[in-house]
């Protein structure tokens, strides 16, 4: 991370990157929840849940490790076949394909990301207060 043109990572940069990562997690869970229960005419067209993929990013200059978003990927979970012959999207067998979204797991993911985000806000607030106290001592 640090190098020519890139200053060493600070606690503020670290928190900003971590908060951005938690926001991506929350958005992915929200998208999955929004599509829970959706149906399609074929297994291929059914909504597949998404997940954020992260990796560690170590900054040698500061010794801090942070998170790096590698991308957002679709899970390979199989769509759920439901026999609903009266549904307008039903195939010749009377089946529709539902999104394989576990609403409870998505709520846990969203709550965890939200808590982590809140922890980062509190850490930044504490850092700010400590810096202000240090300035007052001079």
C-alpha positions in Angstrom: 0.0 0.0 0.0 2.6 2.5 1.0 5.2 3.6 -1.6 5.9 6.4 -4.0 2.8 8.6 -4.0 1.1 6.5 -1.3 1.6 7.6 2.3 1.7 5.0 5.1 -1.7 3.8 6.3 -3.2 5.6 9.3 -5.9 4.6 11.6 -8.3 6.8 9.6 -7.4 5.1 6.3 -7.7 1.7 8.0 -11.2 2.5 9.5 -12.4 4.0 6.2 -11.4 0.8 4.3 -13.0 -1.4 6.9 -16.2 0.6 7.0 -16.4 0.4 3.2 -16.0 -3.4 3.4 -18.9 -3.6 6.0 -21.1 -1.5 3.7 -20.5 -3.8 0.8 -21.4 -6.8 3.1 -24.6 -5.0 4.2 -25.6 -4.2 0.6 -25.0 -7.8 -0.5 -27.2 -9.1 2.3 -29.9 -6.4 1.5 -29.9 -7.5 -2.1 -30.2 -11.1 -1.1 -33.1 -10.3 1.3 -34.8 -8.2 -1.4 -34.8 -11.2 -3.7 -35.8 -13.9 -1.2 -38.9 -15.6 -2.4 -38.6 -14.4 -5.9 -39.3 -17.0 -8.6 -38.3 -17.6 -12.2 -39.4 -19.7 -15.1 -36.1 -21.7 -15.2 -33.4 -22.7 -12.8 -30.8 -20.6 -14.8 -33.0 -17.5 -14.4 -33.5 -17.8 -10.7 -31.8 -15.2 -8.5 -28.5 -16.5 -6.9 -27.3 -14.9 -3.7 -24.2 -12.7 -3.8 -21.3 -12.5 -1.5 -18.5 -10.0 -1.1 -14.9 -11.5 -1.3 -12.2 -9.8 0.8 -8.5 -10.3 1.2 -6.0 -9.0 3.7 -3.9 -6.0 2.6 -0.7 -5.5 4.7 1.0 -2.1 4.7 4.7 -2.6 5.5 5.3 1.0 6.1 2.9 1.3 9.0 2.6 -2.4 10.0 -1.2 -2.2 9.7 -3.3 -4.8 7.9 -6.6 -3.8 6.4 -9.2 -5.3 4.1 -9.2 -5.2 0.4 -12.4 -5.9 -1.6 -11.7 -8.5 -4.3 -15.2 -8.5 -5.8 -18.7 -9.6 -5.4 -19.6 -13.1 -6.6 -22.7 -15.1 -7.2 -23.0 -18.2 -5.1 -23.5 -21.5 -6.9 -26.5 -22.6 -4.8 -29.1 -24.5 -6.7 -32.5 -22.8 -7.2 -35.4 -24.4 -5.3 -38.0 -26.1 -7.5 -41.6 -25.4 -6.4 -44.6 -27.1 -7.9 -47.1 -24.2 -8.5 -49.1 -25.0 -11.7 -51.2 -21.9 -11.4 -48.2 -19.5 -11.4 -47.8 -17.5 -14.7 -44.1 -18.4 -14.8 -44.7 -22.2 -14.3 -43.1 -24.5 -16.9 -44.8 -27.4 -18.7 -44.5 -29.5 -15.5 -46.1 -26.7 -13.4 -42.8 -25.8 -11.7 -41.2 -22.5 -10.8 -37.7 -21.9 -9.5 -37.3 -20.0 -6.3 -34.2 -18.1 -5.2 -32.1 -20.1 -2.7 -31.9 -17.3 -0.1 -31.7 -18.2 3.6 -33.4 -15.2 5.1 -32.2 -15.9 8.6 -28.6 -16.2 7.5 -28.9 -13.0 5.6 -30.3 -11.2 8.6 -27.3 -12.5 10.7 -24.9 -11.3 8.0 -26.5 -7.9 8.0 -26.5 -7.6 11.8 -22.9 -8.7 12.0 -21.8 -6.1 9.3 -23.9 -3.4 11.1 -22.2 -4.2 14.4 -18.7 -4.1 12.9 -19.5 -0.8 11.2 -20.7 0.6 14.6 -17.6 -0.7 16.3 -15.4 1.2 13.7 -17.4 4.4 14.2 -16.8 4.1 18.0 -13.1 3.4 17.5 -12.8 6.5 15.3 -14.6 8.6 17.9 -12.3 7.3 20.6 -9.3 8.1 18.4 -10.6 11.6 17.8 -11.1 12.2 21.5 -7.6 10.9 22.4 -6.1 13.2 19.8 -8.0 16.2 21.1 -6.9 15.4 24.7 -3.3 15.1 23.5 -3.6 18.5 21.8 -5.0 20.1 25.0 -2.0 18.8 27.0 0.5 20.8 24.9 
